[in-house]
Amino acid sequence: MTDASDSLADLSFENALARLETIVSRLESGQAPLEESITLYEEGAKLKAHCEARLKAAQLRVEKILVGPDGQAKGVEPAEFG
């Protein structure tokens, strides 16, 4: 299953989201047999986590966390590049 994990890591956010949408449609249709539904659900869960990680990484690239004098995060502001 290493190949599947490797290919998932290389999958763009857009491609992962498109695959996830396909899986959701298939599951919602109720046409998939039980075993296929379980496999699709597992793949969908991995894709969801992958998409969330990609979004978080993108968010961190465009925001920086502001830390107050007490050392606690107090908000974010746009990151400065360059």
mmCIF file of the N, C-alpha and C atoms, coordinates in Angstrom:
data_MODEL
# 
_entry.id   MODEL 
# 
loop_
_atom_site.group_PDB 
_atom_site.id 
_atom_site.type_symbol 
_atom_site.label_atom_id 
_atom_site.label_alt_id 
_atom_site.label_comp_id 
_atom_site.label_asym_id 
_atom_site.label_entity_id 
_atom_site.label_seq_id 
_atom_site.pdbx_PDB_ins_code 
_atom_site.Cartn_x 
_atom_site.Cartn_y 
_atom_site.Cartn_z 
_atom_site.occupancy 
_atom_site.B_iso_or_equiv 
_atom_site.pdbx_formal_charge 
_atom_site.auth_seq_id 
_atom_site.auth_comp_id 
_atom_site.auth_asym_id 
_atom_site.auth_atom_id 
_atom_site.pdbx_PDB_model_num 
ATOM 1   N N  . MET A 1 1  ? 0.821   -1.202 0.000  1.00 0.00 ? 1  MET A N  1 
ATOM 2   C CA . MET A 1 1  ? 0.000   0.000  0.000  1.00 0.00 ? 1  MET A CA 1 
ATOM 3   C C  . MET A 1 1  ? 0.858   1.257  0.000  1.00 0.00 ? 1  MET A C  1 
ATOM 4   N N  . THR A 1 2  ? 2.163   1.083  -0.023 1.00 0.00 ? 2  THR A N  1 
ATOM 5   C CA . THR A 1 2  ? 3.077   2.212  -0.078 1.00 0.00 ? 2  THR A CA 1 
ATOM 6   C C  . THR A 1 2  ? 2.862   3.019  -1.353 1.00 0.00 ? 2  THR A C  1 
ATOM 7   N N  . ASP A 1 3  ? 2.629   2.325  -2.486 1.00 0.00 ? 3  ASP A N  1 
ATOM 8   C CA . ASP A 1 3  ? 2.418   3.032  -3.740 1.00 0.00 ? 3  ASP A CA 1 
ATOM 9   C C  . ASP A 1 3  ? 1.211   3.947  -3.660 1.00 0.00 ? 3  ASP A C  1 
ATOM 10  N N  . ALA A 1 4  ? 0.127   3.476  -3.041 1.00 0.00 ? 4  ALA A N  1 
ATOM 11  C CA . ALA A 1 4  ? -1.068  4.301  -2.901 1.00 0.00 ? 4  ALA A CA 1 
ATOM 12  C C  . ALA A 1 4  ? -0.790  5.504  -2.023 1.00 0.00 ? 4  ALA A C  1 
ATOM 13  N N  . SER A 1 5  ? -0.032  5.316  -0.942 1.00 0.00 ? 5  SER A N  1 
ATOM 14  C CA . SER A 1 5  ? 0.310   6.422  -0.065 1.00 0.00 ? 5  SER A CA 1 
ATOM 15  C C  . SER A 1 5  ? 1.197   7.422  -0.780 1.00 0.00 ? 5  SER A C  1 
ATOM 16  N N  . ASP A 1 6  ? 2.152   6.921  -1.558 1.00 0.00 ? 6  ASP A N  1 
ATOM 17  C CA . ASP A 1 6  ? 3.034   7.810  -2.305 1.00 0.00 ? 6  ASP A CA 1 
ATOM 18  C C  . ASP A 1 6  ? 2.253   8.602  -3.338 1.00 0.00 ? 6  ASP A C  1 
ATOM 19  N N  . SER A 1 7  ? 1.353   7.950  -4.062 1.00 0.00 ? 7  SER A N  1 
ATOM 20  C CA . SER A 1 7  ? 0.601   8.659  -5.086 1.00 0.00 ? 7  SER A CA 1 
ATOM 21  C C  . SER A 1 7  ? -0.353  9.667  -4.450 1.00 0.00 ? 7  SER A C  1 
ATOM 22  N N  . LEU A 1 8  ? -0.887  9.364  -3.275 1.00 0.00 ? 8  LEU A N  1 
ATOM 23  C CA . LEU A 1 8  ? -1.751  10.309 -2.582 1.00 0.00 ? 8  LEU A CA 1 
ATOM 24  C C  . LEU A 1 8  ? -0.968  11.550 -2.185 1.00 0.00 ? 8  LEU A C  1 
ATOM 25  N N  . ALA A 1 9  ? 0.246   11.381 -1.710 1.00 0.00 ? 9  ALA A N  1 
ATOM 26  C CA . ALA A 1 9  ? 1.072   12.514 -1.307 1.00 0.00 ? 9  ALA A CA 1 
ATOM 27  C C  . ALA A 1 9  ? 1.380   13.428 -2.493 1.00 0.00 ? 9  ALA A C  1 
ATOM 28  N N  . ASP A 1 10 ? 1.457   12.858 -3.685 1.00 0.00 ? 10 ASP A N  1 
ATOM 29  C CA . ASP A 1 10 ? 1.765   13.641 -4.882 1.00 0.00 ? 10 ASP A CA 1 
ATOM 30  C C  . ASP A 1 10 ? 0.524   14.251 -5.529 1.00 0.00 ? 10 ASP A C  1 
ATOM 31  N N  . LEU A 1 11 ? -0.644  13.854 -5.064 1.00 0.00 ? 11 LEU A N  1 
ATOM 32  C CA . LEU A 1 11 ? -1.897  14.300 -5.663 1.00 0.00 ? 11 LEU A CA 1 
ATOM 33  C C  . LEU A 1 11 ? -2.161  15.764 -5.324 1.00 0.00 ? 11 LEU A C  1 
ATOM 34  N N  . SER A 1 12 ? -2.488  16.542 -6.340 1.00 0.00 ? 12 SER A N  1 
ATOM 35  C CA . SER A 1 12 ? -2.813  17.947 -6.101 1.00 0.00 ? 12 SER A CA 1 
ATOM 36  C C  . SER A 1 12 ? -4.119  18.047 -5.334 1.00 0.00 ? 12 SER A C  1 
ATOM 37  N N  . PHE A 1 13 ? -4.323  19.198 -4.704 1.00 0.00 ? 13 PHE A N  1 
ATOM 38  C CA . PHE A 1 13 ? -5.575  19.436 -3.985 1.00 0.00 ? 13 PHE A CA 1 
ATOM 39  C C  . PHE A 1 13 ? -6.762  19.283 -4.926 1.00 0.00 ? 13 PHE A C  1 
ATOM 40  N N  . GLU A 1 14 ? -6.671  19.861 -6.104 1.00 0.00 ? 14 GLU A N  1 
ATOM 41  C CA . GLU A 1 14 ? -7.783  19.838 -7.052 1.00 0.00 ? 14 GLU A CA 1 
ATOM 42  C C  . GLU A 1 14 ? -8.109  18.411 -7.499 1.00 0.00 ? 14 GLU A C  1 
ATOM 43  N N  . ASN A 1 15 ? -7.084  17.617 -7.780 1.00 0.00 ? 15 ASN A N  1 
ATOM 44  C CA . ASN A 1 15 ? -7.318  16.236 -8.201 1.00 0.00 ? 15 ASN A CA 1 
ATOM 45  C C  . ASN A 1 15 ? -7.874  15.390 -7.060 1.00 0.00 ? 15 ASN A C  1 
ATOM 46  N N  . ALA A 1 16 ? -7.374  15.605 -5.850 1.00 0.00 ? 16 ALA A N  1 
ATOM 47  C CA . ALA A 1 16 ? -7.871  14.871 -4.692 1.00 0.00 ? 16 ALA A CA 1 
ATOM 48  C C  . ALA A 1 16 ? -9.333  15.226 -4.432 1.00 0.00 ? 16 ALA A C  1 
ATOM 49  N N  . LEU A 1 17 ? -9.672  16.499 -4.548 1.00 0.00 ? 17 LEU A N  1 
ATOM 50  C CA . LEU A 1 17 ? -11.047 16.934 -4.335 1.00 0.00 ? 17 LEU A CA 1 
ATOM 51  C C  . LEU A 1 17 ? -11.972 16.348 -5.396 1.00 0.00 ? 17 LEU A C  1 
ATOM 52  N N  . ALA A 1 18 ? -11.533 16.316 -6.636 1.00 0.00 ? 18 ALA A N  1 
ATOM 53  C CA . ALA A 1 18 ? -12.347 15.747 -7.708 1.00 0.00 ? 18 ALA A CA 1 
ATOM 54  C C  . ALA A 1 18 ? -12.598 14.259 -7.453 1.00 0.00 ? 18 ALA A C  1 
ATOM 55  N N  . ARG A 1 19 ? -11.570 13.538 -7.039 1.00 0.00 ? 19 ARG A N  1 
ATOM 56  C CA . ARG A 1 19 ? -11.730 12.114 -6.735 1.00 0.00 ? 19 ARG A CA 1 
ATOM 57  C C  . ARG A 1 19 ? -12.674 11.931 -5.542 1.00 0.00 ? 19 ARG A C  1 
ATOM 58  N N  . LEU A 1 20 ? -12.538 12.778 -4.545 1.00 0.00 ? 20 LEU A N  1 
ATOM 59  C CA . LEU A 1 20 ? -13.411 12.709 -3.374 1.00 0.00 ? 20 LEU A CA 1 
ATOM 60  C C  . LEU A 1 20 ? -14.872 12.960 -3.766 1.00 0.00 ? 20 LEU A C  1 
ATOM 61  N N  . GLU A 1 21 ? -15.102 13.909 -4.647 1.00 0.00 ? 21 GLU A N  1 
ATOM 62  C CA . GLU A 1 21 ? -16.463 14.186 -5.116 1.00 0.00 ? 21 GLU A CA 1 
ATOM 63  C C  . GLU A 1 21 ? -17.045 12.985 -5.862 1.00 0.00 ? 21 GLU A C  1 
ATOM 64  N N  . THR A 1 22 ? -16.214 12.310 -6.646 1.00 0.00 ? 22 THR A N  1 
ATOM 65  C CA . THR A 1 22 ? -16.649 11.105 -7.356 1.00 0.00 ? 22 THR A CA 1 
ATOM 66  C C  . THR A 1 22 ? -17.041 10.015 -6.368 1.00 0.00 ? 22 THR A C  1 
ATOM 67  N N  . ILE A 1 23 ? -16.229 9.843  -5.326 1.00 0.00 ? 23 ILE A N  1 
ATOM 68  C CA . ILE A 1 23 ? -16.508 8.833  -4.304 1.00 0.00 ? 23 ILE A CA 1 
ATOM 69  C C  . ILE A 1 23 ? -17.806 9.145  -3.577 1.00 0.00 ? 23 ILE A C  1 
ATOM 70  N N  . VAL A 1 24 ? -17.990 10.396 -3.198 1.00 0.00 ? 24 VAL A N  1 
ATOM 71  C CA . VAL A 1 24 ? -19.210 10.792 -2.490 1.00 0.00 ? 24 VAL A CA 1 
ATOM 72  C C  . VAL A 1 24 ? -20.438 10.521 -3.367 1.00 0.00 ? 24 VAL A C  1 
ATOM 73  N N  . SER A 1 25 ? -20.365 10.859 -4.628 1.00 0.00 ? 25 SER A N  1 
ATOM 74  C CA . SER A 1 25 ? -21.489 10.613 -5.541 1.00 0.00 ? 25 SER A CA 1 
ATOM 75  C C  . SER A 1 25 ? -21.796 9.130  -5.637 1.00 0.00 ? 25 SER A C  1 
ATOM 76  N N  . ARG A 1 26 ? -20.751 8.327  -5.736 1.00 0.00 ? 26 ARG A N  1 
ATOM 77  C CA . ARG A 1 26 ? -20.937 6.863  -5.832 1.00 0.00 ? 26 ARG A CA 1 
ATOM 78  C C  . ARG A 1 26 ? -21.580 6.322  -4.558 1.00 0.00 ? 26 ARG A C  1 
ATOM 79  N N  . LEU A 1 27 ? -21.107 6.786  -3.410 1.00 0.00 ? 27 LEU A N  1 
ATOM 80  C CA . LEU A 1 27 ? -21.670 6.316  -2.148 1.00 0.00 ? 27 LEU A CA 1 
ATOM 81  C C  . LEU A 1 27 ? -23.110 6.794  -1.970 1.00 0.00 ? 27 LEU A C  1 
ATOM 82  N N  . GLU A 1 28 ? -23.376 8.042  -2.331 1.00 0.00 ? 28 GLU A N  1 
ATOM 83  C CA . GLU A 1 28 ? -24.728 8.587  -2.179 1.00 0.00 ? 28 GLU A CA 1 
ATOM 84  C C  . GLU A 1 28 ? -25.730 7.909  -3.107 1.00 0.00 ? 28 GLU A C  1 
ATOM 85  N N  . SER A 1 29 ? -25.257 7.402  -4.227 1.00 0.00 ? 29 SER A N  1 
ATOM 86  C CA . SER A 1 29 ? -26.162 6.750  -5.172 1.00 0.00 ? 29 SER A CA 1 
ATOM 87  C C  . SER A 1 29 ? -26.718 5.439  -4.613 1.00 0.00 ? 29 SER A C  1 
ATOM 88  N N  . GLY A 1 30 ? -25.980 4.838  -3.675 1.00 0.00 ? 30 GLY A N  1 
ATOM 89  C CA . GLY A 1 30 ? -26.424 3.580  -3.095 1.00 0.00 ? 30 GLY A CA 1 
ATOM 90  C C  . GLY A 1 30 ? -26.253 2.386  -4.021 1.00 0.00 ? 30 GLY A C  1 
ATOM 91  N N  . GLN A 1 31 ? -25.557 2.583  -5.122 1.00 0.00 ? 31 GLN A N  1 
ATOM 92  C CA . GLN A 1 31 ? -25.400 1.521  -6.112 1.00 0.00 ? 31 GLN A CA 1 
ATOM 93  C C  . GLN A 1 31 ? -24.172 0.639  -5.868 1.00 0.00 ? 31 GLN A C  1 
ATOM 94  N N  . ALA A 1 32 ? -23.273 1.072  -5.013 1.00 0.00 ? 32 ALA A N  1 
ATOM 95  C CA . ALA A 1 32 ? -22.055 0.299  -4.762 1.00 0.00 ? 32 ALA A CA 1 
ATOM 96  C C  . ALA A 1 32 ? -22.358 -0.850 -3.805 1.00 0.00 ? 32 ALA A C  1 
ATOM 97  N N  . PRO A 1 33 ? -21.847 -2.048 -4.101 1.00 0.00 ? 33 PRO A N  1 
ATOM 98  C CA . PRO A 1 33 ? -21.983 -3.160 -3.157 1.00 0.00 ? 33 PRO A CA 1 
ATOM 99  C C  . PRO A 1 33 ? -21.267 -2.824 -1.844 1.00 0.00 ? 33 PRO A C  1 
ATOM 100 N N  . LEU A 1 34 ? -21.591 -3.548 -0.793 1.00 0.00 ? 34 LEU A N  1 
ATOM 101 C CA . LEU A 1 34 ? -21.072 -3.263 0.539  1.00 0.00 ? 34 LEU A CA 1 
ATOM 102 C C  . LEU A 1 34 ? -19.547 -3.197 0.573  1.00 0.00 ? 34 LEU A C  1 
ATOM 103 N N  . GLU A 1 35 ? -18.874 -4.191 0.045  1.00 0.00 ? 35 GLU A N  1 
ATOM 104 C CA . GLU A 1 35 ? -17.402 -4.204 0.091  1.00 0.00 ? 35 GLU A CA 1 
ATOM 105 C C  . GLU A 1 35 ? -16.810 -3.021 -0.657 1.00 0.00 ? 35 GLU A C  1 
ATOM 106 N N  . GLU A 1 36 ? -17.372 -2.694 -1.803 1.00 0.00 ? 36 GLU A N  1 
ATOM 107 C CA . GLU A 1 36 ? -16.896 -1.535 -2.562 1.00 0.00 ? 36 GLU A CA 1 
ATOM 108 C C  . GLU A 1 36 ? -17.160 -0.255 -1.777 1.00 0.00 ? 36 GLU A C  1 
ATOM 109 N N  . SER A 1 37 ? -18.313 -0.170 -1.131 1.00 0.00 ? 37 SER A N  1 
ATOM 110 C CA . SER A 1 37 ? -18.643 1.011  -0.331 1.00 0.00 ? 37 SER A CA 1 
ATOM 111 C C  . SER A 1 37 ? -17.636 1.213  0.792  1.00 0.00 ? 37 SER A C  1 
ATOM 112 N N  . ILE A 1 38 ? -17.252 0.129  1.438  1.00 0.00 ? 38 ILE A N  1 
ATOM 113 C CA . ILE A 1 38 ? -16.261 0.219  2.518  1.00 0.00 ? 38 ILE A CA 1 
ATOM 114 C C  . ILE A 1 38 ? -14.923 0.702  1.975  1.00 0.00 ? 38 ILE A C  1 
ATOM 115 N N  . THR A 1 39 ? -14.499 0.134  0.855  1.00 0.00 ? 39 THR A N  1 
ATOM 116 C CA . THR A 1 39 ? -13.236 0.552  0.234  1.00 0.00 ? 39 THR A CA 1 
ATOM 117 C C  . THR A 1 39 ? -13.294 2.017  -0.190 1.00 0.00 ? 39 THR A C  1 
ATOM 118 N N  . LEU A 1 40 ? -14.407 2.416  -0.786 1.00 0.00 ? 40 LEU A N  1 
ATOM 119 C CA . LEU A 1 40 ? -14.575 3.813  -1.195 1.00 0.00 ? 40 LEU A CA 1 
ATOM 120 C C  . LEU A 1 40 ? -14.557 4.748  0.005  1.00 0.00 ? 40 LEU A C  1 
ATOM 121 N N  . TYR A 1 41 ? -15.224 4.343  1.075  1.00 0.00 ? 41 TYR A N  1 
ATOM 122 C CA . TYR A 1 41 ? -15.257 5.164  2.283  1.00 0.00 ? 41 TYR A CA 1 
ATOM 123 C C  . TYR A 1 41 ? -13.842 5.344  2.843  1.00 0.00 ? 41 TYR A C  1 
ATOM 124 N N  . GLU A 1 42 ? -13.068 4.268  2.890  1.00 0.00 ? 42 GLU A N  1 
ATOM 125 C CA . GLU A 1 42 ? -11.690 4.354  3.389  1.00 0.00 ? 42 GLU A CA 1 
ATOM 126 C C  . GLU A 1 42 ? -10.849 5.280  2.518  1.00 0.00 ? 42 GLU A C  1 
ATOM 127 N N  . GLU A 1 43 ? -10.991 5.139  1.199  1.00 0.00 ? 43 GLU A N  1 
ATOM 128 C CA . GLU A 1 43 ? -10.255 6.019  0.288  1.00 0.00 ? 43 GLU A CA 1 
ATOM 129 C C  . GLU A 1 43 ? -10.695 7.463  0.471  1.00 0.00 ? 43 GLU A C  1 
ATOM 130 N N  . GLY A 1 44 ? -12.002 7.660  0.627  1.00 0.00 ? 44 GLY A N  1 
ATOM 131 C CA . GLY A 1 44 ? -12.530 9.009  0.827  1.00 0.00 ? 44 GLY A CA 1 
ATOM 132 C C  . GLY A 1 44 ? -11.995 9.653  2.094  1.00 0.00 ? 44 GLY A C  1 
ATOM 133 N N  . ALA A 1 45 ? -11.886 8.868  3.158  1.00 0.00 ? 45 ALA A N  1 
ATOM 134 C CA . ALA A 1 45 ? -11.350 9.400  4.412  1.00 0.00 ? 45 ALA A CA 1 
ATOM 135 C C  . ALA A 1 45 ? -9.901  9.842  4.236  1.00 0.00 ? 45 ALA A C  1 
ATOM 136 N N  . LYS A 1 46 ? -9.122  9.070  3.504  1.00 0.00 ? 46 LYS A N  1 
ATOM 137 C CA . LYS A 1 46 ? -7.724  9.439  3.243  1.00 0.00 ? 46 LYS A CA 1 
ATOM 138 C C  . LYS A 1 46 ? -7.643  10.698 2.379  1.00 0.00 ? 46 LYS A C  1 
ATOM 139 N N  . LEU A 1 47 ? -8.505  10.768 1.371  1.00 0.00 ? 47 LEU A N  1 
ATOM 140 C CA . LEU A 1 47 ? -8.524  11.947 0.511  1.00 0.00 ? 47 LEU A CA 1 
ATOM 141 C C  . LEU A 1 47 ? -8.942  13.191 1.281  1.00 0.00 ? 47 LEU A C  1 
ATOM 142 N N  . LYS A 1 48 ? -9.917  13.055 2.158  1.00 0.00 ? 48 LYS A N  1 
ATOM 143 C CA . LYS A 1 48 ? -10.366 14.183 2.981  1.00 0.00 ? 48 LYS A CA 1 
ATOM 144 C C  . LYS A 1 48 ? -9.218  14.700 3.837  1.00 0.00 ? 48 LYS A C  1 
ATOM 145 N N  . ALA A 1 49 ? -8.501  13.789 4.475  1.00 0.00 ? 49 ALA A N  1 
ATOM 146 C CA . ALA A 1 49 ? -7.362  14.187 5.306  1.00 0.00 ? 49 ALA A CA 1 
ATOM 147 C C  . ALA A 1 49 ? -6.280  14.858 4.455  1.00 0.00 ? 49 ALA A C  1 
ATOM 148 N N  . HIS A 1 50 ? -6.053  14.332 3.274  1.00 0.00 ? 50 HIS A N  1 
ATOM 149 C CA . HIS A 1 50 ? -5.059  14.908 2.361  1.00 0.00 ? 50 HIS A CA 1 
ATOM 150 C C  . HIS A 1 50 ? -5.457  16.332 1.964  1.00 0.00 ? 50 HIS A C  1 
ATOM 151 N N  . CYS A 1 51 ? -6.728  16.519 1.616  1.00 0.00 ? 51 CYS A N  1 
ATOM 152 C CA . CYS A 1 51 ? -7.207  17.852 1.231  1.00 0.00 ? 51 CYS A CA 1 
ATOM 153 C C  . CYS A 1 51 ? -7.103  18.831 2.400  1.00 0.00 ? 51 CYS A C  1 
ATOM 154 N N  . GLU A 1 52 ? -7.468  18.381 3.587  1.00 0.00 ? 52 GLU A N  1 
ATOM 155 C CA . GLU A 1 52 ? -7.361  19.251 4.765  1.00 0.00 ? 52 GLU A CA 1 
ATOM 156 C C  . GLU A 1 52 ? -5.913  19.644 5.025  1.00 0.00 ? 52 GLU A C  1 
ATOM 157 N N  . ALA A 1 53 ? -4.989  18.710 4.873  1.00 0.00 ? 53 ALA A N  1 
ATOM 158 C CA . ALA A 1 53 ? -3.571  19.009 5.083  1.00 0.00 ? 53 ALA A CA 1 
ATOM 159 C C  . ALA A 1 53 ? -3.067  20.005 4.036  1.00 0.00 ? 53 ALA A C  1 
ATOM 160 N N  . ARG A 1 54 ? -3.486  19.821 2.783  1.00 0.00 ? 54 ARG A N  1 
ATOM 161 C CA . ARG A 1 54 ? -3.079  20.759 1.725  1.00 0.00 ? 54 ARG A CA 1 
ATOM 162 C C  . ARG A 1 54 ? -3.617  22.161 2.003  1.00 0.00 ? 54 ARG A C  1 
ATOM 163 N N  . LEU A 1 55 ? -4.875  22.239 2.445  1.00 0.00 ? 55 LEU A N  1 
ATOM 164 C CA . LEU A 1 55 ? -5.458  23.547 2.757  1.00 0.00 ? 55 LEU A CA 1 
ATOM 165 C C  . LEU A 1 55 ? -4.743  24.210 3.927  1.00 0.00 ? 55 LEU A C  1 
ATOM 166 N N  . LYS A 1 56 ? -4.435  23.444 4.950  1.00 0.00 ? 56 LYS A N  1 
ATOM 167 C CA . LYS A 1 56 ? -3.736  23.986 6.119  1.00 0.00 ? 56 LYS A CA 1 
ATOM 168 C C  . LYS A 1 56 ? -2.354  24.506 5.713  1.00 0.00 ? 56 LYS A C  1 
ATOM 169 N N  . ALA A 1 57 ? -1.656  23.735 4.900  1.00 0.00 ? 57 ALA A N  1 
ATOM 170 C CA . ALA A 1 57 ? -0.332  24.159 4.438  1.00 0.00 ? 57 ALA A CA 1 
ATOM 171 C C  . ALA A 1 57 ? -0.433  25.460 3.639  1.00 0.00 ? 57 ALA A C  1 
ATOM 172 N N  . ALA A 1 58 ? -1.444  25.560 2.802  1.00 0.00 ? 58 ALA A N  1 
ATOM 173 C CA . ALA A 1 58 ? -1.629  26.781 2.014  1.00 0.00 ? 58 ALA A CA 1 
ATOM 174 C C  . ALA A 1 58 ? -1.949  27.953 2.922  1.00 0.00 ? 58 ALA A C  1 
ATOM 175 N N  . GLN A 1 59 ? -2.791  27.716 3.920  1.00 0.00 ? 59 GLN A N  1 
ATOM 176 C CA . GLN A 1 59 ? -3.155  28.777 4.850  1.00 0.00 ? 59 GLN A CA 1 
ATOM 177 C C  . GLN A 1 59 ? -1.928  29.274 5.608  1.00 0.00 ? 59 GLN A C  1 
ATOM 178 N N  . LEU A 1 60 ? -1.085  28.365 6.041  1.00 0.00 ? 60 LEU A N  1 
ATOM 179 C CA . LEU A 1 60 ? 0.118   28.760 6.780  1.00 0.00 ? 60 LEU A CA 1 
ATOM 180 C C  . LEU A 1 60 ? 1.092   29.541 5.903  1.00 0.00 ? 60 LEU A C  1 
ATOM 181 N N  . ARG A 1 61 ? 1.036   29.308 4.615  1.00 0.00 ? 61 ARG A N  1 
ATOM 182 C CA . ARG A 1 61 ? 1.918   30.034 3.711  1.00 0.00 ? 61 ARG A CA 1 
ATOM 183 C C  . ARG A 1 61 ? 1.473   31.482 3.523  1.00 0.00 ? 61 ARG A C  1 
ATOM 184 N N  . VAL A 1 62 ? 0.200   31.771 3.742  1.00 0.00 ? 62 VAL A N  1 
ATOM 185 C CA . VAL A 1 62 ? -0.296  33.129 3.510  1.00 0.00 ? 62 VAL A CA 1 
ATOM 186 C C  . VAL A 1 62 ? -0.674  33.862 4.785  1.00 0.00 ? 62 VAL A C  1 
ATOM 187 N N  . GLU A 1 63 ? -0.513  33.217 5.932  1.00 0.00 ? 63 GLU A N  1 
ATOM 188 C CA . GLU A 1 63 ? -0.806  33.868 7.199  1.00 0.00 ? 63 GLU A CA 1 
ATOM 189 C C  . GLU A 1 63 ? 0.331   33.623 8.178  1.00 0.00 ? 63 GLU A C  1 
ATOM 190 N N  . LYS A 1 64 ? 0.531   34.537 9.063  1.00 0.00 ? 64 LYS A N  1 
ATOM 191 C CA . LYS A 1 64 ? 1.452   34.286 10.156 1.00 0.00 ? 64 LYS A CA 1 
ATOM 192 C C  . LYS A 1 64 ? 0.700   34.492 11.461 1.00 0.00 ? 64 LYS A C  1 
ATOM 193 N N  . ILE A 1 65 ? 1.043   33.708 12.415 1.00 0.00 ? 65 ILE A N  1 
ATOM 194 C CA . ILE A 1 65 ? 0.359   33.754 13.702 1.00 0.00 ? 65 ILE A CA 1 
ATOM 195 C C  . ILE A 1 65 ? 0.935   34.888 14.534 1.00 0.00 ? 65 ILE A C  1 
ATOM 196 N N  . LEU A 1 66 ? 0.064   35.693 15.094 1.00 0.00 ? 66 LEU A N  1 
ATOM 197 C CA . LEU A 1 66 ? 0.483   36.761 15.990 1.00 0.00 ? 66 LEU A CA 1 
ATOM 198 C C  . LEU A 1 66 ? 0.459   36.223 17.414 1.00 0.00 ? 66 LEU A C  1 
ATOM 199 N N  . VAL A 1 67 ? 1.543   36.454 18.133 1.00 0.00 ? 67 VAL A N  1 
ATOM 200 C CA . VAL A 1 67 ? 1.653   35.961 19.498 1.00 0.00 ? 67 VAL A CA 1 
ATOM 201 C C  . VAL A 1 67 ? 1.678   37.162 20.439 1.00 0.00 ? 67 VAL A C  1 
ATOM 202 N N  . GLY A 1 68 ? 0.840   37.091 21.466 1.00 0.00 ? 68 GLY A N  1 
ATOM 203 C CA . GLY A 1 68 ? 0.771   38.161 22.445 1.00 0.00 ? 68 GLY A CA 1 
ATOM 204 C C  . GLY A 1 68 ? 1.914   38.078 23.434 1.00 0.00 ? 68 GLY A C  1 
ATOM 205 N N  . PRO A 1 69 ? 2.028   39.072 24.318 1.00 0.00 ? 69 PRO A N  1 
ATOM 206 C CA . PRO A 1 69 ? 3.113   39.109 25.298 1.00 0.00 ? 69 PRO A CA 1 
ATOM 207 C C  . PRO A 1 69 ? 3.095   37.909 26.255 1.00 0.00 ? 69 PRO A C  1 
ATOM 208 N N  . ASP A 1 70 ? 1.938   37.275 26.389 1.00 0.00 ? 70 ASP A N  1 
ATOM 209 C CA . ASP A 1 70 ? 1.841   36.111 27.276 1.00 0.00 ? 70 ASP A CA 1 
ATOM 210 C C  . ASP A 1 70 ? 2.234   34.811 26.567 1.00 0.00 ? 70 ASP A C  1 
ATOM 211 N N  . GLY A 1 71 ? 2.633   34.928 25.305 1.00 0.00 ? 71 GLY A N  1 
ATOM 212 C CA . GLY A 1 71 ? 3.047   33.756 24.553 1.00 0.00 ? 71 GLY A CA 1 
ATOM 213 C C  . GLY A 1 71 ? 1.905   33.003 23.892 1.00 0.00 ? 71 GLY A C  1 
ATOM 214 N N  . GLN A 1 72 ? 0.701   33.482 24.061 1.00 0.00 ? 72 GLN A N  1 
ATOM 215 C CA . GLN A 1 72 ? -0.467  32.832 23.468 1.00 0.00 ? 72 GLN A CA 1 
ATOM 216 C C  . GLN A 1 72 ? -0.784  33.458 22.108 1.00 0.00 ? 72 GLN A C  1 
ATOM 217 N N  . ALA A 1 73 ? -1.266  32.625 21.202 1.00 0.00 ? 73 ALA A N  1 
ATOM 218 C CA . ALA A 1 73 ? -1.677  33.121 19.883 1.00 0.00 ? 73 ALA A CA 1 
ATOM 219 C C  . ALA A 1 73 ? -2.852  34.069 20.085 1.00 0.00 ? 73 ALA A C  1 
ATOM 220 N N  . LYS A 1 74 ? -2.785  35.205 19.386 1.00 0.00 ? 74 LYS A N  1 
ATOM 221 C CA . LYS A 1 74 ? -3.878  36.176 19.532 1.00 0.00 ? 74 LYS A CA 1 
ATOM 222 C C  . LYS A 1 74 ? -4.545  36.473 18.187 1.00 0.00 ? 74 LYS A C  1 
ATOM 223 N N  . GLY A 1 75 ? -4.107  35.835 17.143 1.00 0.00 ? 75 GLY A N  1 
ATOM 224 C CA . GLY A 1 75 ? -4.706  36.040 15.832 1.00 0.00 ? 75 GLY A CA 1 
ATOM 225 C C  . GLY A 1 75 ? -3.706  35.779 14.735 1.00 0.00 ? 75 GLY A C  1 
ATOM 226 N N  . VAL A 1 76 ? -4.099  36.144 13.528 1.00 0.00 ? 76 VAL A N  1 
ATOM 227 C CA . VAL A 1 76 ? -3.226  35.979 12.380 1.00 0.00 ? 76 VAL A CA 1 
ATOM 228 C C  . VAL A 1 76 ? -3.253  37.258 11.555 1.00 0.00 ? 76 VAL A C  1 
ATOM 229 N N  . GLU A 1 77 ? -2.231  37.418 10.754 1.00 0.00 ? 77 GLU A N  1 
ATOM 230 C CA . GLU A 1 77 ? -2.201  38.526 9.805  1.00 0.00 ? 77 GLU A CA 1 
ATOM 231 C C  . GLU A 1 77 ? -1.557  38.014 8.539  1.00 0.00 ? 77 GLU A C  1 
ATOM 232 N N  . PRO A 1 78 ? -1.762  38.691 7.431  1.00 0.00 ? 78 PRO A N  1 
ATOM 233 C CA . PRO A 1 78 ? -1.158  38.236 6.182  1.00 0.00 ? 78 PRO A CA 1 
ATOM 234 C C  . PRO A 1 78 ? 0.361   38.159 6.316  1.00 0.00 ? 78 PRO A C  1 
ATOM 235 N N  . ALA A 1 79 ? 0.925   37.123 5.722  1.00 0.00 ? 79 ALA A N  1 
ATOM 236 C CA . ALA A 1 79 ? 2.365   36.948 5.741  1.00 0.00 ? 79 ALA A CA 1 
ATOM 237 C C  . ALA A 1 79 ? 3.001   37.931 4.780  1.00 0.00 ? 79 ALA A C  1 
ATOM 238 N N  . GLU A 1 80 ? 4.218   38.330 5.087  1.00 0.00 ? 80 GLU A N  1 
ATOM 239 C CA . GLU A 1 80 ? 4.975   39.218 4.202  1.00 0.00 ? 80 GLU A CA 1 
ATOM 240 C C  . GLU A 1 80 ? 5.987   38.386 3.448  1.00 0.00 ? 80 GLU A C  1 
ATOM 241 N N  . PHE A 1 81 ? 5.941   38.482 2.128  1.00 0.00 ? 81 PHE A N  1 
ATOM 242 C CA . PHE A 1 81 ? 6.867   37.722 1.281  1.00 0.00 ? 81 PHE A CA 1 
ATOM 243 C C  . PHE A 1 81 ? 7.853   38.690 0.652  1.00 0.00 ? 81 PHE A C  1 
ATOM 244 N N  . GLY A 1 82 ? 9.093   38.229 0.574  1.00 0.00 ? 82 GLY A N  1 
ATOM 245 C CA . GLY A 1 82 ? 10.094  39.009 -0.136 1.00 0.00 ? 82 GLY A CA 1 
ATOM 246 C C  . GLY A 1 82 ? 10.876  39.831 0.730  1.00 0.00 ? 82 GLY A C  1 
# 
